[in-house]
Amino acid sequence: MNRTAALDAVVFGVDIQSGDVRGDAPSYALVVFDGEEIERDVVSRRKLRRLVDDVEPDILATDNMYELAADKDQLVHFLGSLPDETKLVQVTGDERPEPLSRVAKRHGVPYGKKPMKEAEAAARLAAANVGQEVSAFTDTTEVKVSRGRSTGKGGWSEDRYTRRIHGAVKKQARDVESELDGAGLAYERDVTEKYGGFSSAVFRVQARPQDIPVSTHRSGDTRIEIERVRRDGIEFRPLAKRRDHVVVGVDPGTTTAVAIVGLDGEVLDVYSSRTNDRADVIEWIIERGRPVVVAADVTPMPETVEKFRRSFDAAGWEPERDLPVDEKKHRTREEAYDNDHERDAMAAALYAFDHHESQFERVAGKVPPQHEVGPVVARVVAGDESVESVLRDIEGDDESDDESSSHQPRELSDEEKEIKRLEARIDRLESHVDDLKDTIQHKDEQLREKDEQLEKARQEGRREVRKDREVTRLERRNEALERKVEDERAKREELADKLDRLKSLWKLDHSNFADVADERAGLVPVKVVEQFTRDAIEAADDQFGLVAGDVVMLRDASGAGRSTAERLAEVDPRVVLRDGNLSDAADEVLFDHDVPVAPVEMVTVQEIDELAVAREAEVEAAVTDWEDRAADREQAQKAEMVDQIISEHRADRPVEE
């Protein structure tokens, strides 16, 4: 639809002012057009990009898309960088563009050869819906939820750290899925399950990025990336829909049904209504194409269908006998329809296409690439003209009347007589067309009034949509900030708990330790490890902090191996009080690292809440006892080693005869 009022969003028209897009720093003639006012400027490439990002025009129009990018790869990158609401439009056509001067003349747009004039012509043409939208992306968007950091070893053990990250990715993926479901968007989900959750989740959403209630961000363990799915190549889509030539099937009656089939046999649309307003039906057909054939599913053709045929001066088609229901069902088995009337109209159109298919193909084969097939098919099928005569008429190769009058009169051939008969028929048809145009003009006046009202309503609706979109964006930002506050509050509580534990430990070294104040002299803190396992040691380290010189008590000393004992030896405790017996391997590791070990029965341990204390004298006695036992053990080991050396020496001496 042509834009007759001020545009709701501006159009940028651009043309190379100086330089070359393949060189350094090209400048552009820029025209900003809002439907009424024109602004002109000469800008650098960088400023043009900045203006596009700031203003977000509805259309960025040019006569040649390669004035904005040097090659196809750069063009795809440029399209990907445009704001979501901005279209790149080539006003001169698709892969085979026309000269801008010709397009401007055809649409009555002022044109000049200077860059600023060409930029203005491009802007005005695009504002009038002239041109092809250049697209490198589909309307499918890929939303990827993945890990925000590597799963290498962190502050906890590697397994726990990895499990936490994968769990966070899984939770984030569920949040995204909930948002998409809440927005009513269709999508496909593909997840990669890993230990503890997901390593990634990919959502292929049938929507553009601006319609998806999820934004790109990175937060701690997770990140979200949003990217439109690329096409295999560059695609061109006309801004204004063309009214192609079509085959129409009509089923009249209390409910009137109409089906539209393209010249390639594809069902384009179907319609049914209980109202019997022929003008409404004709208007619906006009919006979808120009009929070449109007068909019925019964014979003879009903008068109502014949009136539709005459309204469009189209060829008529009817079957040799009424189409049986089973044949109509079979012919429409792959198509969708709401009722039997739509099925019958669709069957009539499809059978009419089948009848003319070979003729359509024959005509298409004779039409040169520079001409449209539809108008030629219409004149051949509906007007009984030959392909050659239509092409001569289109190309303007027929001899003029003046030239023909210079020759001596002669008797007309059969072909020439047929041409004259057809020309007379054309005159009659053109007269009928004039009548129809008068009717259409009256309808157009009514539509124009409705369009003005509709445009006002649309502008108001667009303002409301922008307002709602901004409110939604702010709400999402507020929710994100609230989640961040919750995370910070949880961290604060965790640190407060740790601070309380540290304060409790601090009491052991100061005179205000109220619980044991009377007996404070000679007390030392004891840090309790529930089991002799790596996880229990790590838990105690997180809770109390294990440092060199600590008195460590193992509630259950059994079962530990060499690696667990080495982890405890790394702490370098003053003494380890064990409840139960150590394994030989653990005992050997602690002995080799000079870590004193004593039975817990040797020391009186007093536990207060999560803390424990012992008497310094008893701890010192336990350490002294271990040192004595360690000296005896070393002495025994040395004696055993000497005995072994002597035995090996004797075994190596030769036996005397």
N, C-alpha and C positions, 0 to 999 in steps of 0.2 A: 504494500500500500504506500503510495507517495506521501511524503511528509509535507503537509500544508501549513502546519502551525510550528511554533518554536519547538525545537527538539528538547526532550527531557534531559538528554546528555549530549555533549558537544561532539563534533566530528573534526578530526585533524586531517587536513590535506597536506601532503609533503611532496617535494620534488627537489632533485639535486640542484643546488645553487652554484656551487663551485667544487672543484676537486673530484675525486673518484672514491667510491666505497672500498675499492681494493687498495687505495693509497692511504696517506696519512691525513687525518683531520678534515674530512669532507664537511661542507656546510650545506644546510637545507633551507629552502623556502618553505615556511610554515604558515598555513592558513587555518585559523580556528573559526568554525562555523557552528552556530547554535540554531540555525533555521531562519534567523532574521538578521543578526549582526555578524560582521566579518572583522576578524583581527588578523593582522599580517605581521610577520617577523622573519628575520634570518637568524638561524641558530646553528650551533655546532652539533655534532652527533651526540656528544655527552649531554648537552642541555636538552636536546630533543628527548633523549631517554628519560631524563629527570622530569621533564614536563609530563610525559606519558605516565610515569609512575605517580606523580602528584595529582594530576587532573583525572586520570583514568577515563579517557574519552570512550564513547561507545564504539567509535570506528576510527581506525588509522588508515586513511585512504591514500593510494598511490597509483600511478599509471603503470609502474613496473616494480614488482616486489624485490627484484635484485638491485634496486637502488638503495635498499636498506640492508642487504646482506650480499657478500661477494659470491657465495656458492650455496648449495643445498644444505650442507651441514651448518653453516652459519645462520641460514634462514631458519632451520629447525630450532637452533639455540635462541635466536631472536624471538620466535613465536613462544617458546617456553618461558621467556623472561617478561612477556607482556602481562599486565594485570588481568585477572580472571574475567573482568567484564569488557575487555577491549578486544575488538576483532580487527585483523589485518585484512583489508579489502583491496583487490586489484580491479579497478573500475573498467579496465579495457578488456576483461575476459579471463579465460583460464590459461591453459598451456599455449594456446595460439592467440595472443592478445591482438586486438585491432589498434590502429592509430587512435590516440586520444582525441585528435581533432574530429575524426569521423564519429566517434561515440558521442562527443559533446554536441555536434551538429544534429545528430539523430534525436537527441533528447532536449534540444533547445537550450543548452547551457552555454554561457559566454566562454570563449576560448581565445587564448593568445599564446604565442610561442615562448614568451619569457617564463622562467621557472615559477615566478609568483603567480602568473595567470594559470599555468598548468596545475599548480597546487590548488588554486581556487576551484578550477573546473573539477578536479578529483574530489574535493570536499563536497561540492554541490551535487555531483553525480551520486556519490555514496549516500548523501542525505536523502536522495530520491530513490534509494534502494536499487541503484544501478551498479552492477559489478558482481564479482565472485569473492566470497570469503575464502581466504587461504588458511588451511588447517593442517597441522601435523600431528594432532593429538585426538584421541577418541573421547567420548563422554564417560569413559571408565577411569576411575581414579584408584591408585594402589596405596593403601595405608599399611605401613609396615611398623610393627612393634618389635623391638629387639633390645639386646643388652646394652646398657649405657656405659659399661666398663668391662675390662677383661676379667676372666674368671681365675686369674692367677692368684697365688696365695695372699690373703689379706691378714687382718688382725686376728681372725679366728682360724681354726683349722681349715684347710683348703676345701674339704667336702662340705662343711657347714657354710662357708662363704659362697661356694658355687650354688648350693641349694637355695640360699637366700636370694641370689640374683635371679635364678630361674623362677622362683616363686613370685618375685616382683614382676617379671615379664608376664607371667600367667595372669596375675591380678590386673595388670594394666590392659592386657588383651581383653579380659572380660569387661572392663570399664568401657573400652572402645566399642565392643559388641553391643553393650547396653545402650550407648549413645546412638549407634546406627539403628538399632531396633526402635528406639524412642522416636527417631526422625522418620521412620517408615521407609528406609532405604533398602533396596535389594542389593545383596552382596554374596560373595563366595569367600569362605575362610579356609586358609591352609596353614596349619601349625606344625612346628617342629618340636616334638616333645624331648625333653632332656631331664637329667637327674634333678628332681625337685620341682619341676614345672615345665616351662617352655623356654627354648633359646630364642625363638622368634615366632611371630604370627603375622600373616599377610592377609589383608582383606581387599578383595577386588570389588569396589563399590560402583554401582551403576549411577554415577552422579559426578558433577564437576566439583573441584575442590571447594568453591565458595558455597556449595550446598551441603557440605559435610560438616557436622557439628564437632569436629575434632581438628586440632591445630598441631603443626609441627612444634615439638619441643623436646628438651632433654632434661631429665631430672633424676639425679642420683644413679640408681641401678638400671634405669630404662630410658629409652628414647623412642620418639614417634617421628617417622618420616612420611611425607605425603608427596606423591608424584603421579601426574597424569600419564596414562598409557599411550605410547606413541603409535602412530599408524606406520604401515610399511613404507609409505612415501608421502608426498604432498597431495592433499585433496582440495578440490575447489567445489564450493557450494554456492549456488546463486542466492543473492539476498532476497530477490523476489521470485516466487514460484511461477514457473511457466505453465501455461495452459496448453498442454500437449493434446494431440488428436487421439481420440479414444473411441471404443465401441461401447454402446450403451444398451443394456437390457432393461425392459420395463414390464412389470406385472401389474396391470390396473385392477381396480375393484374397490371395495370398501376400504381396504388398506392398499395404498399404492407403494410399490417397491421399485427401486432403481439400483442397478449395479453398473459400475464403471470398470472396464477392462482396457489395459493399454494395448498398443499395437504389437507388443511382444508377448501378449497372452497372460500378463500378470493382472490379477484382480486388485484394483487400486482402492476401491471403496464400495460400500453398499449402504442403502438407506431405505427406511420404510416409515410411513406415516398414515394415520387414519384420516387426516384432513385431505380434502379433495381439491386443494388449491393448486391448479396447474402452474401458476406463476411461481409459487414457492419451489415446486419441483424443478422447473426450468432454471431458476436461480441457483439451486443446489448443483445442478449439472454444469452450469456455466462456470462456477467456481472451481470445478475439478477438471475441465477439459473441453475440447471442441469435438462434438460427435461426428464421426465419419459414417458410422452405421448405427441405426436404431433397430433393435430386434425384439421380437415377441416369442413366447414359447408355444403359441397356438396358431392355427391357420383357419380362416383368414385372419390377417392382422386386425386386432380390435381398433375401433375408431379412435379411442383415446391414445393408443400408441401411435397411430397414423398422424394425429395432431402434433405429437411430440416430434415425429420425424420431419413434418413440414416446417415446424418452428426452427429447426436447425438446417433445413435443406440437405439432410443427410440421406444416404441410401437406406433402404429398408431391407430387413431380412425376416423371413418366417419359415418354419419347417414345412416339409412336404406333408406332414401329419402332426397332430398334437404330440408334443414330447411326453412319453410315459414318465410316471413318477420315479420308477426304478432307474431309468436312464438319467434323469435329472439328479438323483441322489448320487449316482456313480460319477457323473461329470463334476460334481461339486464336493466330492468326498474329502478333498484336501484343503477346502476353504472353510472359513468360519462365517456363520450367519445366525441370526436370532430367531427367525421364524420361516415358515414355508414360503411366504411371499418373497422374501429376500432370496431364498434358494431358487425359486422359479425365475426371478429376474437375472440372477447370476448365471443360471443354466442357459437362458436365452442369449446372454452376451457371449458366453464361452462357445456355444455352438455356432454363433455368428462369426466369431473369430476363427474357429476351425474351418468354416466355409471359405473365408477370405484369406487364410494364412498364406497360402502359396502366392496369391496375388500381392499381398503385402511384401513378401520376400522378393518377388520379381521386381516390383517397383523400387524397393530399397537398393537392389543390386544395380539398377540403372541410374540412380541419382548420384551425381558427383559429390565428393566429400564436402565441398564448400556450400552445399545447399542442404536445407532441412528436408527430411523425408516426409514428415507429417503433412505439410501443405500439399505436396505432390500427390500423396496417397489420397487425400481428401478430394482433390479435383479428378483423379483417375477413377476412384470408386463411386463417389457421389455425383460427379459431373460427367461421367462417361467420356472423359478426355483421354488422349494417349499420353504416355510419359513424355514422348518427344515434343509434342505440342506444348505441354506445360513447361518443359525446360526452355523451349524457345521463347515462350512468353516471359518467363522469369529472367532470362539472360538478355532479353530485348533484341533478339536476332531476327524477329519478323520484319519483313519489308514494310515500310510506311505506306499510307494510302496514296501519298503524292507520287511515290515511285511506281506504284502499281497502276496509277491512272495514266502514266506516260506510255504504257504499252497499249497495243491494239486490243480491243475487247475480244475475248475468246470464251468458248464454252467452258464452264467450270467442271472440274473432275468430281468424281464421287466423294473423294476425301475433302475437297474444298467445300462441296455442298454440305457435308457433315459438319465441317467447321463453322460454316455460316449458321446452320441450325443450332449448333451449340452456343454460338455467340448470342443468338436471339434468346436462347434459354437463359444465358447468363444475365442478359438485360432484365429479364423477368425476375430472376432471383435477386438481383441487386435492388430492384424495386421493393421486393419483399423485405430485404435486409434493411432498407431505409425505414420501412414501417416498424420493424423490430427495434431499430436504433432509437426511434422516437419514444417507443415504450421504455427502452432501457434508460434514455435520458431522464424520463419522468421518475423512474426508479432510482436513478443516480442522485437526483435532487433530494429524494426522501432519505436515501442512504447517507448523503452528505450531512444532513441535519443530525441523523443518528450518530454518524462518525464524530461529529463535534462533541455531542454529549458523551460518547464513549471515550473520546480522548481526554476530556476533563476528568471522567471517572478513573481512567487509567493513570493519569498524572497523580491524582489523589492516592490511588492504590499504590503507585510506586513510592510515593513519599512515606506511606504507612509501612511498606515493606522495608524501606531503608531504615526507618525508625525501629521497627521490630528487629531487624538484623543487628543494629547497634546495641539494642537492649540485650539481645541474646549474647552478643560478644562480651558485653560488660558482665553479664551474669556468669558466663563461663570463666572469665578472668577472676571474678569474685570467688567462685567455687575453687579455682586453683589456689588462690591466696589463702582461703580457709583451710584447704588441705595442707598447705605449707605451714600455717599456724599450728595445726594439730600435730604435724611432724615435729616442729620445734618444741611444742609443749611436752611431747613424749620424751624428747631428748633431755629437756630440762628436768623432768621427773627422774629420769634415769641417773643424771648427774647428781641430783639432790640425794638419791639413795646412796650413791657411792660416797658422797661427801659425809653422810651420816656414819657410814662404816669407817671412813678415815678418822672422823672425830672420835669414834669409840676407841680406835687403836691409839689415837693421840693421848687418850686418858691414861693409858697404861704407863706412860712416861712422865706424868705430871701429878702433882700432889692432890688434885681435886678428883681423883678416881674414887667416887663416893662408895661404890659397892664393896670395895676391899680396902678402904682407907686405913682402917686400924691395923691391917697386916700388910701394908703396901711394901714395906722394906723387904728387899730380897725377892721380889716377884718379877717374872719375865712373861711376855705374851707368847701364847702357843697358837699356831695356825693349823686348823684341822682340815685334813683331806679325807673325804669319806671313803674312797677306795683307792687302791694303788693302781690306777689306770690313767692314761693320758688325758681323757676327757675330764676326770675328776681333778687332776692337777691343773688343767686349763681353767676349770670352773673356779677353783680356789684362787688362782692367779687373777682372774677377772674380779672376784669378789673382794679379796684382801690385798692382793699384790704380794707375790713371793719374791723375797730378795735375799741376798747373801747374809748369813748369820742368823736366819730365822730358826726358831724351834718348830719343827713340823711333826704333827702326830697323824699316823695312818690308822684310821679306824679298822680297816681290813687290809692287812699287808700281803695277803696271799694272791697268787696268780700273776704277778707282774713278770714281764720278760726283760730282756736286755734294753730294748729301746725305751721302755717306760722308765726303767731305772736310770738310764742316761739322761732322760728329760728331767728327772728329779735332781740328779747330780749337777745339771747345769745351773740350778738355783744356788748351789753351794751352801746348804743349810748348816747351822751349827751342830745340830743333832737331829736324828729321825727317831721318834718314839713309835714303835710298832706294836699293833695289837694283832697277834698271830705271827706265824713264821713266814719269812721271806723265801722265795724260790732260790735255788742255788745260783741261777744266772743273775738274779737281781742282787743277791748278797755279794757276789763276786764283783759286779760293776761298782756298787757303792763302796766296797772295800778298796778297789783299785783307785777310786777317786778320793780316798781318805775322808769319806763321809761317815761320821760316827753313827752307829745304830744301837739302840737300847730297847729292851722291853718296856712297854708303857707302865708296867707294874713298879718299876724302879722310881718313878716320878709321880707325885701327887698332882693331878691336873684338876683345876677347878674351872668349870664352864659357866659363863654368864651370858645368857641369850646366845648370840652367834659367836661370842668370843670365849677364849679360854686363857688361863694363866697357870703358871707353875712356879715353884720355889727355885730361886737361883742356885741354892746350895745343892738341891737334889739334881738339878740339871747338870751342874758341874761334876757332881759325883758320877752321874751316868756317863758323862764324856770321859772322865778319868778311868772308869771301869772299862770302857771300850778301848781306850788307848792301851791299857794293860793287856787286854785280850788281843788287841791288834799286834802288840809287840811279841806276845807268845806265838801268835799265828805266823808272823813273819819269820820268827826263829825256827818254827817247825817247818816252814816252807824251805828255808835255807838248808836245814839239816837234811830234809828229803832230797833237795837238789844235789847236795854233796854225796849222799849215798848213791844217788842215781849215776853221778859222774864216775864214782869209784867202781860201781858195778859195770858200767860200760867200758871202763879202762881194763878191768880184769877180763872182760869177755873178748877184748881185742888182742890180749897177749897170746903168743904162740905156746902151745903145750909142749913141755920138755919131755924128751924120751928117756 
